[in-house]
Amino acid sequence: MDPIVIIGSGLAGWTIARELRKLDKSTHVTLITADAGDFYSKPMLSNALASGKLPAQLINTPAETMAQQLDVRLLRNTQVTAIDAGAHRIDSSAGSQGYAKLVLALGADPIRLPLEGDAADQVMSVNDLWDYARFRGSIEGRKHIALIGAGLIGCEFANDLAGAGYRVSVIDPTGYPLSSLLPERAGRRMIEPLQAAGVAWHFGEAVSAVNKVQLGYRLTLKGGNAIEADAVLSAVGLRPRTALAKAAGLAVNRGIVVDTLLRTSDPDIFALGDCAEFGGRVLPYVLPIMHASRALAQTLAGKPVEMAFPPMPVIVKTPTCPVVVQPVARDAAGAWQAEEDESGLKMTFTDPQGRLIGFALTEARIGERAALTKLLA
Ligand SMILES: Cc1cc2nc3c(=O)[nH]c(=O)nc-3n(C[C@H](O)[C@H](O)[C@H](O)COP(=O)(O)OP(=O)(O)OC[C@H]3O[C@@H](n4cnc5c(N)ncnc54)[C@H](O)[C@@H]3O)c2cc1C
C-alpha cells in the first residue's frame, strides 16, 4: 500500500501529520519538503528582533525529531517537481514516489514588485526562517531600514525593527496602516504610537526603483521623492503556490481550490494552509490551519468531516499599538460604530438586521476580543 504523502513542512504540513497520528498510528506517512524541515513558529519571525531571539532559537523541534516523534518518513531538501494524479505518483529531486492520498501544504510565495534599478534584486522579503536568518544578518550594525508595505506583516516588522532600535521608513500607496483589514479610523490609531517609536510613514507613495548608493540603497518614489536606507524589506503580500497543482490539472483560482472536505478537484488530493482556497477565500493564518488539520486528519483516517471555519479574529503583533480585527468584506452591507477614548478604540460593524459581523479593537480595548467573538453572527 502506498503511503499518505504530505508535501511541505510548514505549520500546515507538520500539523496535519501530527493530527493524523493522533487518530491513526499505523498508516505509512511520507513528508517531502523543499526546505530543511525544522518545525518553527513562523509568526515569531516578525517579532523576534526586539526580543533578541536568534534564528536558531526560533526552531521549536528539529526536523529529524519531528519525523521520529510522528513516525513519518521525511525527505527534506527535496523539491517535488510534478504530480501525476492519474497514476497516483509524484516526481521529486529524490525520484518518483507513489501515494494513496496526497496532501498539498505548499505555502505561498512573497509577491515581488516589478521594480526598476540596479539593486531591485537585493530587496528582501521574509516568509520563512531561512529568509529571516539572511535578513537579520544583512541588517546587523545597520541603522535605517526601508519597508515596502504597511499591511499586517509590514506593520509587525516596522514595530519590531523600531523596538530593536532601528529607524524605519514605511512606504505604502494606501492612506493608512493595515488598510485591507481595518476601517480607516482604527488604522489611523496606529500611526502616532508607531511614529513615536521610530517609524516614519510615507502613505500615498509607491516605490518605482531601488538603486545601490555608496553605503546602502536609494528608493525612488513614483512622485519623484527618494529615501535612502541601509536595507530594503518588501512585505506586499503573498501569492499561494499553485504551479504544481495547476500543471497536474487541478482546479486553481487564487489558491488551490478545495471543497468542504479540503479536497481538490481530484478526490485523492487535498490542500490546506497558505496554498489553499476555501469558499473563494485564501486564509493565510495560523488558526485556519489548526482547524483544517483537525478536520482533514479525520477525513484521511476514514471519517470524513466537513470543514466550517468559526470566526477567527486576526491578532496584529504590534505591541506599540496592539490591534485585533475580525475583518469585514469591503462590499458588506451595514455600518461601523465607534467608541474611542485614550485607552483605545472599539469599532463594531453590524449588518442591516443588527447582527454583529466584524470588529476592530486597539490598545486596551483588545481585551474585549473574546466577548465580541462570541457575539459574532
Ligand atoms: C512574518 C510572518 C508573520 C506572521 N504572523 C502571523 C500571526 O501572527 N498570526 C497568524 O495567524 N498568521 C501569521 N502569519 C501567517 C502564518 O504564519 C502562515 O499562514 C502559516 O505559517 C503558513 O503555513 P503553511 O504550512 O501553509 O506554509 P509554509 O510555512 O510556507 O510552508 C510551505 C512548505 O511547503 C514546502 N514546499 C513548497 N513547494 C514545495 C515543493 N514543490 N516541493 C517540496 N516542498 C515544497 C516549503 O518548503 C515549506 O516547507 C505570519 C506569516 C509571516 C510570514
The ligand as a MOL file (V3000), in Angstrom:
LIG
                    3D

  0  0  0     0  0            999 V3000
M  V30 BEGIN CTAB
M  V30 COUNTS 53 58 0 0 0
M  V30 BEGIN ATOM
M  V30 1 C 6.4110 37.1550 9.1800 0
M  V30 2 C 5.0860 36.4560 9.3130 0
M  V30 3 C 4.3250 36.6380 10.4490 0
M  V30 4 C 3.0970 36.0060 10.5770 0
M  V30 5 N 2.3450 36.2170 11.7100 0
M  V30 6 C 1.1670 35.5840 11.8460 0
M  V30 7 C 0.3750 35.7430 13.0300 0
M  V30 8 O 0.7390 36.4800 13.9390 0
M  V30 9 N -0.8050 35.0680 13.1300 0
M  V30 10 C -1.2440 34.2430 12.1330 0
M  V30 11 O -2.3150 33.6510 12.2760 0
M  V30 12 N -0.5200 34.0740 11.0000 0
M  V30 13 C 0.6740 34.7040 10.8400 0
M  V30 14 N 1.3960 34.5170 9.7110 0
M  V30 15 C 0.9010 33.5710 8.6940 0
M  V30 16 C 1.2000 32.1190 9.0960 0
M  V30 17 O 2.4920 32.0390 9.6530 0
M  V30 18 C 1.0740 31.2380 7.8520 0
M  V30 19 O -0.2870 31.2610 7.4650 0
M  V30 20 C 1.4960 29.7910 8.0580 0
M  V30 21 O 2.7280 29.6750 8.7380 0
M  V30 22 C 1.5740 29.0890 6.6880 0
M  V30 23 O 1.9520 27.7580 6.8400 0
M  V30 24 P 1.9660 26.7720 5.5790 0
M  V30 25 O 2.4120 25.4700 6.1210 0
M  V30 26 O 0.6770 26.8500 4.8350 0
M  V30 27 O 3.0640 27.3770 4.5840 0
M  V30 28 P 4.6510 27.4670 4.7090 0
M  V30 29 O 5.0890 27.6900 6.0900 0
M  V30 30 O 5.0690 28.4550 3.6730 0
M  V30 31 O 5.1740 26.0310 4.2850 0
M  V30 32 C 5.1960 25.5970 2.9500 0
M  V30 33 C 6.0950 24.3850 2.8660 0
M  V30 34 O 5.9680 23.8130 1.5450 0
M  V30 35 C 7.2590 23.4780 1.0750 0
M  V30 36 N 7.1890 23.4280 -0.3920 0
M  V30 37 C 6.6590 24.3370 -1.2400 0
M  V30 38 N 6.7550 23.9090 -2.5120 0
M  V30 39 C 7.3300 22.6910 -2.4610 0
M  V30 40 C 7.6980 21.7300 -3.4640 0
M  V30 41 N 7.4620 21.9280 -4.7540 0
M  V30 42 N 8.2940 20.5850 -3.0590 0
M  V30 43 C 8.5280 20.3450 -1.7300 0
M  V30 44 N 8.1950 21.2220 -0.7570 0
M  V30 45 C 7.5990 22.3690 -1.1240 0
M  V30 46 C 8.1380 24.5800 1.6450 0
M  V30 47 O 9.4970 24.2160 1.6370 0
M  V30 48 C 7.5610 24.6800 3.0640 0
M  V30 49 O 8.1140 23.6760 3.8970 0
M  V30 50 C 2.6350 35.1490 9.5470 0
M  V30 51 C 3.3990 34.9710 8.3850 0
M  V30 52 C 4.6240 35.6180 8.2680 0
M  V30 53 C 5.4600 35.4290 7.0220 0
M  V30 END ATOM
M  V30 BEGIN BOND
M  V30 1 1 1 2
M  V30 2 1 2 3
M  V30 3 2 2 52
M  V30 4 2 3 4
M  V30 5 1 4 5
M  V30 6 1 4 50
M  V30 7 2 5 6
M  V30 8 1 6 7
M  V30 9 1 6 13
M  V30 10 2 7 8
M  V30 11 1 7 9
M  V30 12 1 9 10
M  V30 13 2 10 11
M  V30 14 1 10 12
M  V30 15 2 12 13
M  V30 16 1 13 14
M  V30 17 1 14 15
M  V30 18 1 14 50
M  V30 19 1 15 16
M  V30 20 1 16 17
M  V30 21 1 16 18
M  V30 22 1 18 19
M  V30 23 1 18 20
M  V30 24 1 20 21
M  V30 25 1 20 22
M  V30 26 1 22 23
M  V30 27 1 23 24
M  V30 28 2 24 25
M  V30 29 1 24 26
M  V30 30 1 24 27
M  V30 31 1 27 28
M  V30 32 2 28 29
M  V30 33 1 28 30
M  V30 34 1 28 31
M  V30 35 1 31 32
M  V30 36 1 32 33
M  V30 37 1 33 34
M  V30 38 1 33 48
M  V30 39 1 34 35
M  V30 40 1 35 36
M  V30 41 1 35 46
M  V30 42 1 36 37
M  V30 43 1 36 45
M  V30 44 2 37 38
M  V30 45 1 38 39
M  V30 46 1 39 40
M  V30 47 2 39 45
M  V30 48 1 40 41
M  V30 49 2 40 42
M  V30 50 1 42 43
M  V30 51 2 43 44
M  V30 52 1 44 45
M  V30 53 1 46 47
M  V30 54 1 46 48
M  V30 55 1 48 49
M  V30 56 2 50 51
M  V30 57 1 51 52
M  V30 58 1 52 53
M  V30 END BOND
M  V30 END CTAB
M  END
